[in-house]
């Protein structure tokens, strides 16, 4: 029974790690896979902004490189 528990814990940790890396570096807009993940997240928001400019540095750095 302990082996099954350890397998479930390891699988859950791998799932968490994979889902976190999938949305990196946009972790602010992370939505759990139970509602469809980040692609379906905006369907569950009502008039709310996901990102209020916290990632503004990224486009600015991109423009400086060009």
N, CA, C and O of each residue as an XYZ file, in Angstrom:
264
protein
N       0.820     -1.201      0.000
C       0.000      0.000      0.000
C       0.864      1.265      0.000
O       0.507      2.271     -0.613
N       2.001      1.203      0.692
C       2.897      2.354      0.740
C       3.475      2.661     -0.637
O       3.692      3.825     -0.975
N       3.726      1.626     -1.432
C       4.259      1.825     -2.777
C       3.286      2.574     -3.673
O       3.695      3.399     -4.490
N       1.994      2.285     -3.522
C       0.965      2.978     -4.309
C       0.915      4.446     -3.903
O       0.818      5.324     -4.760
N       0.982      4.716     -2.602
C       0.963      6.093     -2.113
C       2.171      6.870     -2.624
O       2.035      8.005     -3.081
N       3.337      6.266     -2.547
C       4.549      6.931     -3.027
C       4.477      7.197     -4.528
O       4.942      8.234     -5.002
N       3.897      6.263     -5.268
C       3.738      6.461     -6.711
C       2.792      7.617     -6.999
O       3.048      8.419     -7.897
N       1.694      7.711     -6.241
C       0.747      8.818     -6.433
C       1.385     10.164     -6.072
O       1.159     11.158     -6.762
N       2.159     10.202     -5.024
C       2.840     11.444     -4.631
C       3.846     11.851     -5.700
O       3.918     13.023     -6.070
N       4.618     10.896     -6.194
C       5.610     11.201     -7.232
C       4.928     11.672     -8.514
O       5.391     12.615     -9.157
N       3.836     11.022     -8.882
C       3.102     11.434    -10.089
C       2.518     12.835     -9.925
O       2.536     13.629    -10.865
N       1.999     13.140     -8.729
C       1.440     14.475     -8.474
C       2.522     15.547     -8.542
O       2.294     16.625     -9.092
N       3.690     15.258     -7.989
C       4.785     16.228     -8.047
C       5.254     16.456     -9.484
O       5.549     17.584     -9.876
N       5.318     15.382    -10.258
C       5.703     15.522    -11.672
C       4.670     16.344    -12.432
O       5.030     17.180    -13.261
N       3.380     16.110    -12.154
C       2.301     16.867    -12.803
C       2.414     18.350    -12.448
O       2.292     19.214    -13.315
N       2.650     18.635    -11.164
C       2.793     20.024    -10.714
C       3.968     20.701    -11.395
O       3.853     21.835    -11.861
N       5.093     20.012    -11.452
C       6.284     20.572    -12.076
C       6.056     20.839    -13.563
O       6.424     21.901    -14.066
N       5.457     19.892    -14.257
C       5.214     20.057    -15.693
C       4.240     21.199    -15.964
O       4.464     21.995    -16.876
N       3.161     21.291    -15.184
C       2.185     22.360    -15.428
C       2.772     23.728    -15.086
O       2.432     24.721    -15.729
N       3.644     23.792    -14.085
C       4.286     25.065    -13.744
C       5.259     25.502    -14.829
O       5.307     26.681    -15.180
N       6.027     24.573    -15.357
C       6.977     24.913    -16.420
C       6.268     25.251    -17.727
O       6.797     26.005    -18.544
N       5.080     24.700    -17.927
C       4.334     24.955    -19.160
C       3.956     26.427    -19.292
O       3.973     26.973    -20.395
N       3.613     27.080    -18.168
C       3.181     28.479    -18.221
C       4.301     29.462    -17.895
O       4.093     30.674    -17.966
N       5.479     28.965    -17.541
C       6.605     29.847    -17.216
C       6.991     30.678    -18.431
O       7.067     30.087    -19.509
N       7.233     31.937    -18.380
C       7.345     32.856    -17.255
C       6.066     33.607    -16.962
O       6.104     34.624    -16.270
N       4.952     33.151    -17.458
C       3.675     33.845    -17.281
C       2.865     33.187    -16.173
O       1.681     32.904    -16.355
N       3.490     32.945    -15.034
C       2.829     32.214    -13.957
C       1.682     32.991    -13.327
O       0.852     32.409    -12.628
N       1.625     34.290    -13.562
C       0.533     35.072    -13.002
C      -0.802     34.663    -13.619
O      -1.846     34.785    -12.978
N      -0.772     34.188    -14.838
C      -2.009     33.787    -15.506
C      -2.222     32.280    -15.456
O      -2.865     31.719    -16.344
N      -1.694     31.615    -14.431
C      -1.835     30.169    -14.293
C      -3.248     29.819    -13.851
O      -3.799     30.439    -12.942
N      -3.820     28.828    -14.499
C      -5.103     28.268    -14.101
C      -4.950     26.760    -14.004
O      -4.264     26.144    -14.819
N      -5.580     26.178    -13.022
C      -5.505     24.747    -12.795
C      -6.085     23.985    -13.986
O      -6.999     24.459    -14.661
N      -5.539     22.803    -14.226
C      -5.996     21.983    -15.341
C      -7.434     21.507    -15.171
O      -8.071     21.125    -16.153
N      -7.960     21.521    -13.945
C      -9.332     21.064    -13.726
C     -10.359     21.969    -14.408
O     -11.482     21.535    -14.663
N      -9.995     23.215    -14.706
C     -10.910     24.098    -15.438
C     -10.473     24.283    -16.884
O     -11.040     25.103    -17.606
N      -9.480     23.536    -17.304
C      -9.052     23.615    -18.690
C      -7.699     24.258    -18.881
O      -7.281     24.474    -20.018
N      -7.005     24.568    -17.811
C      -5.675     25.139    -17.921
C      -5.689     26.600    -18.323
O      -6.747     27.228    -18.346
N      -4.521     27.151    -18.640
C      -4.420     28.571    -18.954
C      -5.155     28.973    -20.234
O      -5.508     30.140    -20.403
N      -5.384     28.028    -21.124
C      -6.080     28.376    -22.368
C      -7.561     28.660    -22.137
O      -8.152     29.462    -22.861
N      -8.168     28.019    -21.147
C      -9.585     28.239    -20.855
C      -9.808     29.114    -19.631
O     -10.952     29.355    -19.247
N      -8.742     29.588    -19.018
C      -8.854     30.425    -17.833
C      -9.668     31.690    -18.030
O     -10.489     32.015    -17.172
N      -9.477     32.420    -19.127
C     -10.246     33.659    -19.307
C     -11.760     33.446    -19.368
O     -12.514     34.394    -19.147
N     -12.218     32.248    -19.657
C     -13.659     31.970    -19.665
C     -14.243     32.025    -18.258
O     -15.456     32.157    -18.097
N     -13.394     31.927    -17.239
C     -13.853     31.916    -15.855
C     -13.662     33.244    -15.156
O     -13.937     33.351    -13.961
N     -13.202     34.254    -15.863
C     -13.020     35.578    -15.281
C     -14.142     36.491    -15.734
O     -14.542     36.464    -16.898
N     -14.640     37.282    -14.836
C     -15.705     38.224    -15.164
C     -15.201     39.645    -14.958
O     -15.200     40.152    -13.836
N     -14.776     40.283    -16.033
C     -14.334     41.667    -15.959
C     -13.078     41.879    -15.123
O     -12.875     42.959    -14.569
N     -12.251     40.873    -15.033
C     -11.042     40.997    -14.239
C      -9.834     40.916    -15.151
O      -9.848     40.199    -16.152
N      -8.809     41.638    -14.809
C      -7.565     41.570    -15.558
C      -6.656     40.535    -14.929
O      -6.554     40.450    -13.705
N      -5.996     39.749    -15.764
C      -5.073     38.747    -15.255
C      -3.730     39.379    -14.971
O      -3.109     39.092    -13.947
N      -3.280     40.226    -15.858
C      -1.952     40.816    -15.731
C      -2.084     42.330    -15.730
O      -2.595     42.914    -16.685
N      -1.636     42.951    -14.685
C      -1.730     44.396    -14.562
C      -0.401     45.072    -14.808
O      -0.082     46.077    -14.174
N       0.381     44.520    -15.733
C       1.641     45.140    -16.094
C       2.842     44.598    -15.358
O       3.922     45.184    -15.431
N       2.681     43.486    -14.642
C       3.813     42.933    -13.921
C       4.884     42.427    -14.863
O       6.050     42.341    -14.477
N       4.522     42.090    -16.087
C       5.474     41.561    -17.056
C       5.872     42.634    -18.073
O       6.282     42.308    -19.187
N       5.756     43.882    -17.704
C       6.047     44.976    -18.620
C       7.521     45.028    -18.998
O       7.871     45.526    -20.068
N       8.374     44.523    -18.137
C       9.808     44.544    -18.402
C      10.159     43.728    -19.649
O      11.055     44.112    -20.401
N       9.471     42.619    -19.877
C       9.780     41.735    -20.999
C       9.625     42.439    -22.358
O      10.558     42.383    -23.158
N       8.503     43.091    -22.655
C       8.399     43.795    -23.939
C       9.386     44.952    -24.073
O       9.878     45.234    -25.165
N       9.670     45.618    -22.956
C      10.617     46.726    -23.015
C      12.019     46.221    -23.371
O      12.723     46.839    -24.169
N      12.413     45.099    -22.774
C      13.713     44.513    -23.107
C      13.752     44.055    -24.562
O      14.779     44.177    -25.229
N      12.642     43.534    -25.046
C      12.562     43.072    -26.423
C      12.734     44.249    -27.396
O      13.421     44.132    -28.411
N      12.111     45.364    -27.073
C      12.212     46.541    -27.944
C      13.628     47.110    -27.939
O      14.091     47.620    -28.959
N      14.318     47.029    -26.809
C      15.698     47.538    -26.752
C      16.648     46.706    -27.597
O      17.642     47.225    -28.106
N      16.354     45.424    -27.752
C      17.217     44.547    -28.530
C      17.087     44.800    -30.025
O      18.004     44.493    -30.786
N      15.973     45.350    -30.449
C      15.758     45.553    -31.886
C      16.317     46.851    -32.367
O      16.215     47.165    -33.553
